[in-house]
Amino acid sequence: NHLMNKKNYLATIVFDPRGSDGTSDEMIPKLSEIIRQSDGEVTKVENQGNHDFSYPQKNGLSSGTFLQFEISGLPTTPDTLKKKLKLEKKVDRVLIESL
């Protein structure tokens, strides 16, 4: 019955591209692993590239790299994922919507 409760989500994760560990090639596998640890399964990843923010962030960040993950997960997956991503220094913001 576990499979019946699966829901689909779209997670937009914005991260700080500054520094050598801020490349999409580094971040996509890392974020995918965090999603797996949150009982989520990545069904699709779309790298939307760098975008400038309308307003600079508190940390002086003026642009970020936007990645969209389509996730199949449990009803608890978004909350678990947000908590885990809060601990990632590189992650600037997270938006999770139900699909």
N, CA, C and O atoms as a GROMACS GRO file, in nm:
protein
  396
    1ASN      N    1   0.084  -0.121   0.000
    1ASN     CA    2   0.000   0.000   0.000
    1ASN      C    3   0.087   0.126   0.000
    1ASN      O    4   0.040   0.237  -0.025
    2HIS      N    5   0.213   0.105   0.028
    2HIS     CA    6   0.308   0.217   0.035
    2HIS      C    7   0.309   0.297  -0.096
    2HIS      O    8   0.320   0.420  -0.094
    3LEU      N    9   0.297   0.227  -0.208
    3LEU     CA   10   0.305   0.293  -0.338
    3LEU      C   11   0.184   0.381  -0.366
    3LEU      O   12   0.193   0.476  -0.444
    4MET      N   13   0.072   0.349  -0.304
    4MET     CA   14  -0.050   0.425  -0.329
    4MET      C   15  -0.037   0.570  -0.284
    4MET      O   16  -0.105   0.659  -0.337
    5ASN      N   17   0.050   0.593  -0.187
    5ASN     CA   18   0.060   0.727  -0.130
    5ASN      C   19   0.158   0.818  -0.203
    5ASN      O   20   0.182   0.930  -0.159
    6LYS      N   21   0.214   0.771  -0.312
    6LYS     CA   22   0.313   0.852  -0.384
    6LYS      C   23   0.247   0.975  -0.446
    6LYS      O   24   0.137   0.969  -0.501
    7LYS      N   25   0.317   1.085  -0.433
    7LYS     CA   26   0.269   1.209  -0.493
    7LYS      C   27   0.382   1.267  -0.578
    7LYS      O   28   0.500   1.236  -0.557
    8ASN      N   29   0.344   1.351  -0.674
    8ASN     CA   30   0.445   1.414  -0.758
    8ASN      C   31   0.462   1.561  -0.720
    8ASN      O   32   0.365   1.633  -0.698
    9TYR      N   33   0.587   1.601  -0.714
    9TYR     CA   34   0.621   1.739  -0.675
    9TYR      C   35   0.718   1.798  -0.776
    9TYR      O   36   0.791   1.728  -0.845
   10LEU      N   37   0.716   1.930  -0.781
   10LEU     CA   38   0.815   2.005  -0.858
   10LEU      C   39   0.892   2.089  -0.757
   10LEU      O   40   0.836   2.178  -0.694
   11ALA      N   41   1.020   2.060  -0.744
   11ALA     CA   42   1.105   2.136  -0.651
   11ALA      C   43   1.197   2.225  -0.733
   11ALA      O   44   1.275   2.177  -0.815
   12THR      N   45   1.187   2.354  -0.710
   12THR     CA   46   1.280   2.448  -0.770
   12THR      C   47   1.381   2.486  -0.662
   12THR      O   48   1.345   2.543  -0.560
   13ILE      N   49   1.505   2.453  -0.687
   13ILE     CA   50   1.610   2.478  -0.588
   13ILE      C   51   1.708   2.579  -0.649
   13ILE      O   52   1.763   2.557  -0.757
   14VAL      N   53   1.728   2.689  -0.577
   14VAL     CA   54   1.819   2.794  -0.623
   14VAL      C   55   1.944   2.786  -0.537
   14VAL      O   56   1.936   2.788  -0.414
   15PHE      N   57   2.060   2.778  -0.602
   15PHE     CA   58   2.181   2.774  -0.522
   15PHE      C   59   2.281   2.880  -0.565
   15PHE      O   60   2.273   2.936  -0.674
   16ASP      N   61   2.375   2.905  -0.476
   16ASP     CA   62   2.478   3.005  -0.494
   16ASP      C   63   2.585   2.949  -0.587
   16ASP      O   64   2.654   2.854  -0.552
   17PRO      N   65   2.600   3.008  -0.706
   17PRO     CA   66   2.696   2.953  -0.802
   17PRO      C   67   2.840   2.993  -0.776
   17PRO      O   68   2.931   2.949  -0.847
   18ARG      N   69   2.861   3.077  -0.673
   18ARG     CA   70   2.997   3.125  -0.650
   18ARG      C   71   3.083   3.014  -0.589
   18ARG      O   72   3.036   2.937  -0.505
   19GLY      N   73   3.208   3.007  -0.631
   19GLY     CA   74   3.299   2.907  -0.575
   19GLY      C   75   3.301   2.780  -0.658
   19GLY      O   76   3.211   2.755  -0.739
   20SER      N   77   3.404   2.701  -0.637
   20SER     CA   78   3.424   2.582  -0.720
   20SER      C   79   3.321   2.475  -0.695
   20SER      O   80   3.295   2.392  -0.782
   21ASP      N   81   3.260   2.476  -0.574
   21ASP     CA   82   3.161   2.372  -0.544
   21ASP      C   83   3.020   2.418  -0.582
   21ASP      O   84   2.922   2.356  -0.541
   22GLY      N   85   3.011   2.526  -0.660
   22GLY     CA   86   2.882   2.579  -0.698
   22GLY      C   87   2.844   2.553  -0.842
   22GLY      O   88   2.764   2.626  -0.901
   23THR      N   89   2.902   2.448  -0.901
   23THR     CA   90   2.866   2.417  -1.039
   23THR      C   91   2.745   2.324  -1.040
   23THR      O   92   2.723   2.248  -0.946
   24SER      N   93   2.668   2.331  -1.146
   24SER     CA   94   2.552   2.244  -1.160
   24SER      C   95   2.594   2.097  -1.160
   24SER      O   96   2.523   2.012  -1.107
   25ASP      N   97   2.710   2.069  -1.220
   25ASP     CA   98   2.759   1.930  -1.224
   25ASP      C   99   2.783   1.875  -1.085
   25ASP      O  100   2.768   1.755  -1.062
   26GLU      N  101   2.821   1.963  -0.992
   26GLU     CA  102   2.844   1.920  -0.854
   26GLU      C  103   2.710   1.914  -0.779
   26GLU      O  104   2.685   1.822  -0.702
   27MET      N  105   2.626   2.014  -0.804
   27MET     CA  106   2.506   2.029  -0.722
   27MET      C  107   2.395   1.930  -0.759
   27MET      O  108   2.323   1.885  -0.671
   28ILE      N  109   2.382   1.896  -0.887
   28ILE     CA  110   2.271   1.807  -0.926
   28ILE      C  111   2.283   1.670  -0.857
   28ILE      O  112   2.184   1.624  -0.800
   29PRO      N  113   2.400   1.604  -0.860
   29PRO     CA  114   2.408   1.475  -0.790
   29PRO      C  115   2.390   1.491  -0.639
   29PRO      O  116   2.329   1.406  -0.574
   30LYS      N  117   2.444   1.599  -0.585
   30LYS     CA  118   2.434   1.621  -0.440
   30LYS      C  119   2.287   1.641  -0.399
   30LYS      O  120   2.240   1.581  -0.302
   31LEU      N  121   2.217   1.725  -0.474
   31LEU     CA  122   2.076   1.751  -0.442
   31LEU      C  123   1.990   1.628  -0.467
   31LEU      O  124   1.895   1.601  -0.393
   32SER      N  125   2.023   1.554  -0.572
   32SER     CA  126   1.949   1.430  -0.602
   32SER      C  127   1.961   1.332  -0.486
   32SER      O  128   1.865   1.264  -0.450
   33GLU      N  129   2.080   1.326  -0.428
   33GLU     CA  130   2.104   1.236  -0.314
   33GLU      C  131   2.021   1.282  -0.193
   33GLU      O  132   1.964   1.199  -0.122
   34ILE      N  133   2.015   1.412  -0.169
   34ILE     CA  134   1.936   1.465  -0.057
   34ILE      C  135   1.788   1.434  -0.079
   34ILE      O  136   1.715   1.402   0.016
   35ILE      N  137   1.743   1.443  -0.204
   35ILE     CA  138   1.603   1.410  -0.236
   35ILE      C  139   1.578   1.262  -0.207
   35ILE      O  140   1.474   1.226  -0.152
   36ARG      N  141   1.673   1.176  -0.245
   36ARG     CA  142   1.658   1.033  -0.215
   36ARG      C  143   1.651   1.008  -0.066
   36ARG      O  144   1.573   0.925  -0.019
   37GLN      N  145   1.733   1.080   0.010
   37GLN     CA  146   1.733   1.065   0.156
   37GLN      C  147   1.601   1.114   0.217
   37GLN      O  148   1.569   1.081   0.331
   38SER      N  149   1.526   1.193   0.141
   38SER     CA  150   1.398   1.246   0.188
   38SER      C  151   1.282   1.161   0.136
   38SER      O  152   1.168   1.209   0.130
   39ASP      N  153   1.309   1.037   0.099
   39ASP     CA  154   1.207   0.945   0.045
   39ASP      C  155   1.151   0.993  -0.088
   39ASP      O  156   1.036   0.964  -0.122
   40GLY      N  157   1.232   1.066  -0.163
   40GLY     CA  158   1.188   1.113  -0.293
   40GLY      C  159   1.267   1.044  -0.403
   40GLY      O  160   1.380   1.000  -0.382
   41GLU      N  161   1.206   1.038  -0.519
   41GLU     CA  162   1.274   0.981  -0.635
   41GLU      C  163   1.272   1.087  -0.743
   41GLU      O  164   1.166   1.140  -0.777
   42VAL      N  165   1.389   1.119  -0.797
   42VAL     CA  166   1.399   1.221  -0.901
   42VAL      C  167   1.356   1.160  -1.034
   42VAL      O  168   1.416   1.062  -1.080
   43THR      N  169   1.252   1.216  -1.095
   43THR     CA  170   1.208   1.165  -1.224
   43THR      C  171   1.261   1.250  -1.340
   43THR      O  172   1.268   1.203  -1.453
   44LYS      N  173   1.297   1.376  -1.310
   44LYS     CA  174   1.347   1.463  -1.416
   44LYS      C  175   1.420   1.580  -1.352
   44LYS      O  176   1.380   1.629  -1.247
   45VAL      N  177   1.527   1.624  -1.416
   45VAL     CA  178   1.599   1.743  -1.369
   45VAL      C  179   1.612   1.839  -1.486
   45VAL      O  180   1.648   1.799  -1.597
   46GLU      N  181   1.584   1.963  -1.460
   46GLU     CA  182   1.604   2.064  -1.564
   46GLU      C  183   1.690   2.176  -1.506
   46GLU      O  184   1.655   2.240  -1.408
   47ASN      N  185   1.804   2.196  -1.570
   47ASN     CA  186   1.893   2.304  -1.529
   47ASN      C  187   1.848   2.430  -1.601
   47ASN      O  188   1.858   2.440  -1.724
   48GLN      N  189   1.797   2.527  -1.525
   48GLN     CA  190   1.747   2.650  -1.587
   48GLN      C  191   1.850   2.761  -1.590
   48GLN      O  192   1.821   2.874  -1.630
   49GLY      N  193   1.971   2.728  -1.547
   49GLY     CA  194   2.081   2.824  -1.559
   49GLY      C  195   2.077   2.934  -1.455
   49GLY      O  196   2.000   2.931  -1.359
   50ASN      N  197   2.164   3.034  -1.477
   50ASN     CA  198   2.176   3.145  -1.383
   50ASN      C  199   2.074   3.253  -1.413
   50ASN      O  200   2.048   3.286  -1.528
   51HIS      N  201   2.016   3.307  -1.307
   51HIS     CA  202   1.924   3.420  -1.322
   51HIS      C  203   1.959   3.525  -1.218
   51HIS      O  204   1.993   3.493  -1.104
   52ASP      N  205   1.949   3.651  -1.260
   52ASP     CA  206   1.969   3.760  -1.165
   52ASP      C  207   1.844   3.776  -1.080
   52ASP      O  208   1.732   3.760  -1.130
   53PHE      N  209   1.861   3.808  -0.953
   53PHE     CA  210   1.748   3.835  -0.865
   53PHE      C  211   1.706   3.981  -0.881
   53PHE      O  212   1.788   4.067  -0.912
   54SER      N  213   1.578   4.007  -0.860
   54SER     CA  214   1.529   4.146  -0.864
   54SER      C  215   1.593   4.228  -0.753
   54SER      O  216   1.627   4.345  -0.770
   55TYR      N  217   1.609   4.164  -0.638
   55TYR     CA  218   1.669   4.231  -0.523
   55TYR      C  219   1.784   4.145  -0.474
   55TYR      O  220   1.772   4.023  -0.466
   56PRO      N  221   1.898   4.209  -0.440
   56PRO     CA  222   2.008   4.130  -0.385
   56PRO      C  223   1.966   4.062  -0.254
   56PRO      O  224   1.885   4.116  -0.179
   57GLN      N  225   2.020   3.946  -0.229
   57GLN     CA  226   1.987   3.872  -0.107
   57GLN      C  227   2.068   3.925   0.011
   57GLN      O  228   2.164   4.000  -0.006
   58LYS      N  229   2.026   3.884   0.130
   58LYS     CA  230   2.095   3.926   0.252
   58LYS      C  231   2.242   3.888   0.247
   58LYS      O  232   2.328   3.960   0.300
   59ASN      N  233   2.272   3.774   0.184
   59ASN     CA  234   2.410   3.728   0.181
   59ASN      C  235   2.490   3.788   0.065
   59ASN      O  236   2.600   3.742   0.034
   60GLY      N  237   2.433   3.890   0.001
   60GLY     CA  238   2.506   3.957  -0.106
   60GLY      C  239   2.496   3.886  -0.239
   60GLY      O  240   2.562   3.924  -0.336
   61LEU      N  241   2.414   3.783  -0.244
   61LEU     CA  242   2.399   3.706  -0.367
   61LEU      C  243   2.310   3.783  -0.464
   61LEU      O  244   2.197   3.819  -0.431
   62SER      N  245   2.361   3.809  -0.584
   62SER     CA  246   2.281   3.886  -0.680
   62SER      C  247   2.221   3.798  -0.789
   62SER      O  248   2.131   3.840  -0.861
   63SER      N  249   2.272   3.674  -0.799
   63SER     CA  250   2.214   3.580  -0.895
   63SER      C  251   2.229   3.439  -0.841
   63SER      O  252   2.311   3.413  -0.753
   64GLY      N  253   2.150   3.350  -0.894
   64GLY     CA  254   2.157   3.212  -0.849
   64GLY      C  255   2.133   3.118  -0.965
   64GLY      O  256   2.080   3.159  -1.069
   65THR      N  257   2.172   2.994  -0.948
   65THR     CA  258   2.146   2.892  -1.048
   65THR      C  259   2.018   2.819  -1.009
   65THR      O  260   2.003   2.773  -0.896
   66PHE      N  261   1.926   2.810  -1.104
   66PHE     CA  262   1.795   2.750  -1.078
   66PHE      C  263   1.793   2.608  -1.134
   66PHE      O  264   1.818   2.586  -1.253
   67LEU      N  265   1.761   2.512  -1.048
   67LEU     CA  266   1.744   2.373  -1.091
   67LEU      C  267   1.604   2.330  -1.057
   67LEU      O  268   1.555   2.356  -0.947
   68GLN      N  269   1.538   2.263  -1.151
   68GLN     CA  270   1.404   2.210  -1.124
   68GLN      C  271   1.410   2.059  -1.122
   68GLN      O  272   1.457   1.995  -1.216
   69PHE      N  273   1.362   2.003  -1.012
   69PHE     CA  274   1.357   1.858  -0.998
   69PHE      C  275   1.213   1.813  -0.995
   69PHE      O  276   1.134   1.862  -0.914
   70GLU      N  277   1.176   1.722  -1.083
   70GLU     CA  278   1.045   1.658  -1.070
   70GLU      C  279   1.068   1.537  -0.981
   70GLU      O  280   1.156   1.454  -1.006
   71ILE      N  281   0.986   1.529  -0.877
   71ILE     CA  282   1.007   1.428  -0.774
   71ILE      C  283   0.880   1.348  -0.752
   71ILE      O  284   0.770   1.402  -0.751
   72SER      N  285   0.898   1.218  -0.735
   72SER     CA  286   0.790   1.132  -0.691
   72SER      C  287   0.823   1.098  -0.546
   72SER      O  288   0.932   1.047  -0.518
   73GLY      N  289   0.731   1.126  -0.454
   73GLY     CA  290   0.765   1.103  -0.314
   73GLY      C  291   0.643   1.085  -0.227
   73GLY      O  292   0.530   1.075  -0.275
   74LEU      N  293   0.668   1.081  -0.099
   74LEU     CA  294   0.562   1.065   0.000
   74LEU      C  295   0.506   1.201   0.036
   74LEU      O  296   0.566   1.304   0.005
   75PRO      N  297   0.389   1.203   0.101
   75PRO     CA  298   0.335   1.332   0.146
   75PRO      C  299   0.430   1.407   0.240
   75PRO      O  300   0.422   1.529   0.251
   76THR      N  301   0.520   1.334   0.306
   76THR     CA  302   0.615   1.397   0.399
   76THR      C  303   0.742   1.445   0.329
   76THR      O  304   0.822   1.518   0.388
   77THR      N  305   0.761   1.404   0.204
   77THR     CA  306   0.887   1.435   0.134
   77THR      C  307   0.918   1.585   0.128
   77THR      O  308   1.032   1.623   0.155
   78PRO      N  309   0.822   1.672   0.092
   78PRO     CA  310   0.857   1.815   0.083
   78PRO      C  311   0.911   1.873   0.214
   78PRO      O  312   1.010   1.946   0.213
   79ASP      N  313   0.847   1.840   0.327
   79ASP     CA  314   0.893   1.895   0.454
   79ASP      C  315   1.031   1.842   0.490
   79ASP      O  316   1.118   1.916   0.535
   80THR      N  317   1.049   1.712   0.471
   80THR     CA  318   1.179   1.650   0.501
   80THR      C  319   1.287   1.713   0.415
   80THR      O  320   1.396   1.745   0.463
   81LEU      N  321   1.256   1.731   0.288
   81LEU     CA  322   1.353   1.787   0.194
   81LEU      C  323   1.389   1.930   0.231
   81LEU      O  324   1.506   1.967   0.230
   82LYS      N  325   1.288   2.011   0.265
   82LYS     CA  326   1.315   2.150   0.303
   82LYS      C  327   1.406   2.157   0.426
   82LYS      O  328   1.497   2.240   0.432
   83LYS      N  329   1.380   2.070   0.524
   83LYS     CA  330   1.464   2.069   0.645
   83LYS      C  331   1.608   2.034   0.610
   83LYS      O  332   1.701   2.097   0.660
   84LYS      N  333   1.626   1.934   0.525
   84LYS     CA  334   1.762   1.893   0.488
   84LYS      C  335   1.832   2.002   0.407
   84LYS      O  336   1.952   2.027   0.426
   85LEU      N  337   1.758   2.068   0.318
   85LEU     CA  338   1.820   2.170   0.232
   85LEU      C  339   1.856   2.295   0.311
   85LEU      O  340   1.947   2.369   0.271
   86LYS      N  341   1.786   2.319   0.422
   86LYS     CA  342   1.821   2.434   0.508
   86LYS      C  343   1.963   2.422   0.560
   86LYS      O  344   2.028   2.522   0.588
   87LEU      N  345   2.012   2.299   0.572
   87LEU     CA  346   2.145   2.276   0.625
   87LEU      C  347   2.254   2.292   0.519
   87LEU      O  348   2.373   2.295   0.551
   88GLU      N  349   2.212   2.303   0.394
   88GLU     CA  350   2.309   2.319   0.285
   88GLU      C  351   2.341   2.467   0.265
   88GLU      O  352   2.254   2.546   0.229
   89LYS      N  353   2.466   2.502   0.290
   89LYS     CA  354   2.504   2.644   0.281
   89LYS      C  355   2.484   2.700   0.142
   89LYS      O  356   2.452   2.818   0.126
   90LYS      N  357   2.504   2.617   0.041
   90LYS     CA  358   2.496   2.665  -0.098
   90LYS      C  359   2.353   2.695  -0.142
   90LYS      O  360   2.330   2.775  -0.233
   91VAL      N  361   2.256   2.630  -0.077
   91VAL     CA  362   2.117   2.643  -0.123
   91VAL      C  363   2.059   2.776  -0.073
   91VAL      O  364   2.057   2.802   0.047
   92ASP      N  365   2.011   2.857  -0.166
   92ASP     CA  366   1.959   2.988  -0.131
   92ASP      C  367   1.809   2.984  -0.105
   92ASP      O  368   1.761   3.045  -0.009
   93ARG      N  369   1.735   2.914  -0.189
   93ARG     CA  370   1.590   2.907  -0.169
   93ARG      C  371   1.534   2.781  -0.234
   93ARG      O  372   1.591   2.724  -0.327
   94VAL      N  373   1.420   2.741  -0.181
   94VAL     CA  374   1.356   2.617  -0.226
   94VAL      C  375   1.207   2.643  -0.239
   94VAL      O  376   1.144   2.698  -0.149
   95LEU      N  377   1.153   2.603  -0.351
   95LEU     CA  378   1.009   2.612  -0.373
   95LEU      C  379   0.961   2.473  -0.413
   95LEU      O  380   1.010   2.416  -0.511
   96ILE      N  381   0.866   2.418  -0.339
   96ILE     CA  382   0.815   2.284  -0.373
   96ILE      C  383   0.665   2.294  -0.395
   96ILE      O  384   0.590   2.338  -0.308
   97GLU      N  385   0.622   2.252  -0.514
   97GLU     CA  386   0.479   2.256  -0.548
   97GLU      C  387   0.433   2.115  -0.578
   97GLU      O  388   0.512   2.031  -0.622
   98SER      N  389   0.305   2.089  -0.555
   98SER     CA  390   0.247   1.962  -0.597
   98SER      C  391   0.215   1.968  -0.745
   98SER      O  392   0.172   2.071  -0.796
   99LEU      N  393   0.238   1.859  -0.812
   99LEU     CA  394   0.206   1.854  -0.956
   99LEU      C  395   0.071   1.788  -0.978
   99LEU      O  396   0.026   1.775  -1.091
   0.00000   0.00000   0.00000
